[in-house]
Amino acid sequence: MEKIGYYAVIGLLRALAYLPFGVLYLLSDIICFFVHDVFHYRVKMVRKNLSLAFPDTNQDDIHQLEIKFYRHLCDIMVENVKLLHISDKDMHRRFVVAGMKLPEKAALEGRPVFLLIGHMGNWEWMQECANRVEAPSVHSAIYHPLHSNIFDRVMKTIRLKRCPQATLIPMKKTARALIRIHKENDTFSCVFITDQRPYRHDLKHWMTFLNQDTPYFVGAEEIGRHVNAKLLTARITKPRRGHYRVDLLDIQPPEESIPSKDNYPYMEMFMHLLEQNIKEQPELYLWTHNRWRYQRTPANCQ
C-alpha cells in the first residue's frame, strides 16, 4: 500500500509539474485563500512570531507581512512541484547564484564546503547550487525525515530531481555520515538548514535573534572543525515572483573570537547574517514554526 500511495502522489505531482508557472501561481493563489482565510493554518503562531520579531511594527503592518508570507509559502509549494519538470534554461533564469568562486577556492585547497542556510526564500531550490559549481563534485545535504514514509519518499524524489548525484543524510546520522564522506573524499559540499529549534535536551547555546532569546544548533561548526571545512552562508532575495537571487558569503566571525567547546563564533555569525537577510524581506522567512517555545534558564544555557 505504501508503494501504491507513493506512485499515486508522485504521479499527480508530476502531472502538475507540466503546467506553466502562470497556471501554477494561479493555483498558489487559490491554495493561499484556503490555507489562510478558510483553515487559518497556524495564523496565530505566525502573528505571534512576527510581533515578537518586530515589536516596533504596528499591527496593520504585521497583518500585511502575514499576508505576504502566506502568499510566498504557497508559492514555495508549487515551485517545488515544478522541480519535477523544469528546464535548465528556465532554472538558470529564475535562480541566479553569485559567489561560486568561494566553494571552488575551498575545493582547490582540498577542504570540504559547508553551506549554512535558514528557512529563507525557497530553501528546496538551494540544491541547484551544486549544478553551478565545477568543484567540489561530491554533494550532500542534511534533511529531517518526515513522519509519513510516503511523503518522505516523495520529498526525496523532488529534492534529488535536479541534483541526482547528491546524498541526502538524515539529521540524526549527520556526524557519522560526513566523517565517512570526508574519509573517501578530501573535498565535498554539504547543505545544512540550521536555524531550527534544538531538541529540549540540547538547549545549551543561546543568543539574541530577532529580538528574542533563541537556542541554536552548533553541529555544523563542530563537524566543520573536525574536517577543516569552509563555512559559507547565503543571502537570499526574491526580486519578483518566481525569481530568486542567491549570494554566497564567507562566514567571518570577529578576529578576537576563539572557537572552543563553549564558543561557536561561526554559528553566531551565521545567525547574525540570517537575521540581516530576514529584515530585508521578512515575508521570505518561515514563520509557522514555534521557534521560541523554550525559555532560557540557568540550567539550559552556557
C-alpha positions in Angstrom: 0.0 0.0 0.0 2.9 2.4 0.7 4.3 1.9 -2.8 0.9 2.5 -4.3 0.5 5.6 -2.3 3.9 6.9 -3.3 3.2 6.4 -7.0 -0.2 7.9 -6.8 1.1 11.1 -5.1 4.3 11.4 -7.3 2.2 10.8 -10.4 -0.2 13.6 -9.6 2.7 16.0 -8.8 4.5 15.1 -12.0 1.3 15.9 -14.0 1.1 19.3 -12.2 4.7 20.0 -12.9 4.0 20.1 -16.6 1.8 23.2 -16.0 3.4 26.5 -16.8 4.4 28.8 -13.9 1.5 31.2 -14.6 -1.1 28.4 -14.0 0.8 27.1 -11.0 0.8 30.6 -9.4 -2.9 30.8 -10.0 -3.2 27.5 -8.2 -1.0 29.0 -5.4 -3.4 31.9 -5.0 -6.3 29.5 -4.6 -4.3 27.4 -2.1 -3.4 30.6 -0.2 -7.1 31.5 0.2 -7.9 28.2 1.7 -4.7 27.9 3.9 -5.0 31.4 5.3 -8.6 32.6 5.1 -10.5 29.3 5.4 -8.4 26.9 7.5 -6.3 29.6 9.3 -3.3 27.3 9.2 -1.0 28.4 12.1 -2.2 32.0 11.7 -2.0 32.7 15.5 1.6 31.3 15.5 2.7 33.4 12.5 1.2 36.6 14.0 2.8 35.9 17.4 6.2 35.3 15.8 6.1 38.4 13.6 5.0 40.5 16.6 7.9 39.2 18.7 10.4 39.6 15.9 9.3 43.1 15.1 8.0 44.7 18.3 8.1 48.2 17.0 5.9 47.4 13.9 2.2 48.3 14.2 -0.4 45.6 13.8 -1.6 46.7 10.4 1.9 46.3 9.0 2.2 42.9 10.8 -1.0 41.8 9.1 0.4 42.9 5.7 3.6 40.9 6.4 1.4 37.9 7.4 -0.5 38.0 4.1 2.8 38.3 2.1 4.3 35.4 4.0 1.3 33.1 3.2 1.5 34.0 -0.5 5.2 33.2 -0.5 4.6 30.0 1.4 2.1 28.8 -1.1 4.3 29.8 -4.0 7.0 27.6 -2.5 4.6 24.6 -2.6 4.0 24.9 -6.4 7.6 25.9 -7.1 8.8 22.7 -5.5 6.4 20.7 -7.5 7.8 22.4 -10.6 11.2 20.9 -9.8 9.9 17.6 -11.2 9.7 19.2 -14.7 11.7 22.4 -15.3 14.3 23.1 -18.0 17.9 24.1 -17.2 17.3 27.3 -19.1 14.3 28.2 -17.1 16.0 27.3 -13.8 19.1 29.4 -14.7 16.8 32.4 -15.5 14.8 32.1 -12.3 17.5 31.1 -9.8 20.6 33.3 -10.0 23.7 32.3 -8.0 26.7 34.6 -7.3 29.8 33.9 -5.4 30.6 30.4 -6.7 34.3 31.1 -6.6 34.1 30.7 -2.8 33.3 26.9 -2.8 35.6 26.4 -5.8 38.5 28.0 -4.0 37.9 25.8 -0.9 37.8 22.7 -3.1 41.1 23.6 -4.7 42.5 23.8 -1.2 41.2 20.3 -0.5 38.7 21.5 2.1 35.0 20.4 2.5 32.4 23.2 2.0 29.5 23.5 4.4 26.7 25.8 3.2 24.7 27.0 6.2 21.2 28.4 5.3 17.9 29.1 7.1 14.3 28.6 6.0 14.6 31.7 3.8 13.4 32.1 0.2 12.9 28.7 -1.3 15.4 26.5 0.5 14.4 23.4 -1.5 15.9 25.1 -4.6 19.3 25.6 -2.9 20.4 22.2 -4.1 20.6 23.8 -7.5 23.9 25.4 -6.3 25.5 22.0 -6.8 24.8 22.3 -10.5 26.5 25.6 -10.8 29.9 24.7 -9.4 32.8 22.9 -11.1 34.3 21.7 -7.8 33.6 20.0 -5.4 31.9 17.3 -7.4 30.6 15.3 -4.4 27.5 16.8 -2.8 25.3 16.1 0.2 22.5 17.7 2.3 21.1 17.2 5.7 17.4 16.7 6.0 14.8 15.9 8.6 12.8 12.7 7.6 9.0 13.2 7.5 6.8 11.1 9.7 4.9 9.8 6.7 7.0 7.3 4.7 5.1 8.1 1.6 5.6 11.9 1.7 9.2 11.4 2.9 9.9 9.4 -0.2 8.1 12.0 -2.4 10.2 14.8 -0.9 13.4 12.8 -1.6 12.3 12.4 -5.2 11.7 16.1 -5.6 14.9 17.1 -3.8 17.1 14.8 -6.0 15.4 15.5 -9.3 17.7 18.4 -10.1 20.7 17.0 -8.3 20.6 13.2 -8.5 24.3 12.9 -7.6 23.7 14.3 -4.1 23.4 12.2 -0.9 20.6 13.0 1.5 21.6 12.5 5.1 19.1 12.1 7.9 19.8 14.7 10.6 20.5 12.1 13.3 23.2 10.5 11.2 24.9 13.7 10.2 28.3 13.4 12.0 28.9 9.8 11.2 27.9 10.2 7.5 30.0 13.3 6.9 33.1 11.9 8.5 32.7 8.8 6.3 32.3 11.0 3.2 35.4 13.0 4.2 37.5 9.9 4.5 36.5 9.0 0.9 36.8 12.5 -0.5 39.1 15.3 0.5 36.6 17.9 -0.6 32.8 17.7 -0.8 29.9 20.0 -0.1 27.1 19.8 2.3 24.0 22.0 2.8 22.8 22.5 6.4 19.4 24.1 7.1 20.5 25.1 10.6 18.0 27.6 12.0 15.7 25.0 13.6 14.8 24.9 17.2 17.1 22.4 19.0 15.5 19.5 20.9 14.7 20.1 24.6 17.7 18.1 25.8 20.1 20.1 23.6 19.2 23.7 24.7 22.8 24.6 25.6 23.7 27.6 23.3 21.7 30.8 23.2 21.9 34.2 21.6 19.6 37.1 20.7 18.0 36.5 17.4 15.2 38.7 16.1 14.9 40.3 19.5 14.3 37.0 21.2 16.4 34.7 23.4 17.0 31.9 20.9 18.7 28.5 21.2 20.7 27.4 18.2 22.4 24.3 16.8 26.2 24.1 16.8 26.7 20.7 15.0 27.7 22.2 11.7 30.6 24.1 13.3 31.6 21.2 15.5 31.8 18.8 12.5 33.4 21.5 10.4 36.3 21.8 12.9 36.8 18.1 12.7 37.1 18.0 8.9 38.6 21.5 8.4 35.5 22.7 6.4 35.0 26.1 4.9 31.7 27.5 6.3 29.7 29.6 3.9 26.2 31.0 4.0 23.8 32.7 1.5 22.0 36.0 1.2 18.7 35.1 -0.5 16.4 37.7 -2.1 13.3 37.5 -4.2 13.3 40.3 -6.9 9.9 39.2 -8.1 7.6 36.3 -8.1 9.2 33.0 -9.2 12.7 34.5 -9.2 15.5 34.3 -6.6 19.0 35.6 -6.2 21.5 33.8 -4.0 24.7 35.5 -3.0 27.2 33.1 -1.3 29.0 34.7 1.6 32.1 33.7 3.6 31.2 33.4 7.3 33.9 35.5 9.0 33.4 36.0 12.8 35.4 38.7 14.6 39.1 38.1 14.7 39.1 38.0 18.5 36.6 35.2 18.6 38.2 31.9 19.6 36.3 28.7 18.8 36.1 26.3 21.7 33.7 23.8 23.2 31.8 26.6 24.7 32.2 29.2 22.0 30.8 28.8 18.4 31.6 32.1 16.6 30.8 30.8 13.2 27.3 29.7 14.2 26.7 33.0 15.9 27.9 35.0 12.8 25.6 32.8 10.6 22.7 33.7 12.8 23.5 37.4 12.6 23.8 37.2 8.8 20.5 35.3 8.6 18.8 38.0 10.8 20.0 40.7 8.5 18.7 38.8 5.5 15.3 38.3 7.1 15.0 42.0 7.9 15.5 42.8 4.2 12.4 40.7 3.1 10.7 39.3 6.2 7.9 37.6 4.2 10.5 35.2 2.8 11.2 33.6 6.2 9.3 30.6 7.6 7.2 31.9 10.4 5.0 28.9 11.1 7.4 27.2 13.4 7.3 27.7 17.2 10.9 28.7 17.4 10.6 30.5 20.8 8.8 27.7 22.6 11.5 27.3 25.2 12.9 29.9 27.6 16.5 30.3 28.7 17.1 29.2 32.2 20.4 28.8 34.3 20.0 25.0 33.7 19.9 25.1 29.9 22.4 27.9 28.9 26.1 28.3 28.8 
